Amino acid sequence: MEKISSATEGSIDYTGKKIGMWLFLYTELLFFGGMFLLYSVYRSRYSAEFHASAMEENIILGSTNTVILLTSSFFIALSIAAIKAGRRRLSTGLQLATIICGITFLVIKYFEWAAKIVKGIYPDSSVLLGMGQGETLFFGLYYVMTGIHGIHVLIGVIIISIMLSLTQRGIINRENFVKLENTGLYWHFVDIVWIYLFPLFYLIT
């Protein structure tokens, strides 16, 4: 009876943590959804200006970052499967690969931002203020939305680094993996947000 009770409590705890993560992701979805809605309103009003502004984006770097994040989602999913199978070393290696992908994404984004800043295209710059209102709105949204997304990527890298440490110490294992699984859900969400950001800012037609 004690074993059954313990198993039931464990199942409830697991379910509770999963529900908690899904609720958190729901609030994040509402947050980003609001920004996407704002983008849509301004894009419909300044479609030509948004299209012209998108020509300043580096589609090669944007595409590279898209591939990197998709690959990182694959790695984190495999790391969860590996720990469930009791393959701790493989799981830690895949988590490390995910971290490297996240850092690489941020480095590329840094160079993208730097290239624009060198041209004088940044919030409240004389160059940007000299453009039309549509261009100003486009780059304002670009910096805000990709900046917030970048912060989420950085947070994800930090959390996965913690998960990596916990896995190496055996705290996360085949019987106790919900923390890593929830981290994977968060990382997938961050990747999905980028899948929407990429066409909005790089592939405008």
GIGI-V418443 format. One record per pair of residues at least 24 apart in sequence whose ideal C-beta (glycine too) atoms are under 6 Angstrom apart, sorted by sequence separation. I is the first residue (numbers start at 1). J is the second residue. If there is no record, write none. Layout:
# GIGI-V418443
{{I & J} {I & J}}
This chain:
# GIGI-V418443
{{159 & 183} {72 & 98} {72 & 101} {71 & 101} {156 & 187} {68 & 101} {156 & 190} {68 & 104} {69 & 105} {68 & 105} {153 & 190} {152 & 190} {65 & 105} {109 & 150} {65 & 108} {149 & 193} {61 & 108} {106 & 153} {105 & 153} {61 & 112} {102 & 153} {58 & 112} {102 & 157} {99 & 157} {142 & 201} {99 & 160} {98 & 160} {99 & 161} {95 & 160} {95 & 164} {92 & 164} {92 & 167} {91 & 167} {92 & 168} {53 & 135} {49 & 132} {49 & 134} {53 & 138} {49 & 135} {46 & 134} {50 & 138} {86 & 174} {84 & 174} {83 & 177} {42 & 137} {80 & 180} {80 & 181} {39 & 141} {80 & 184} {76 & 184} {35 & 145} {76 & 187} {73 & 188} {73 & 191} {69 & 191} {69 & 194} {66 & 198} {62 & 198} {62 & 202} {59 & 202} {57 & 201} {57 & 202} {54 & 204} {51 & 204} {50 & 204} {17 & 178} {21 & 182} {32 & 193} {14 & 178} {21 & 185} {25 & 189}}
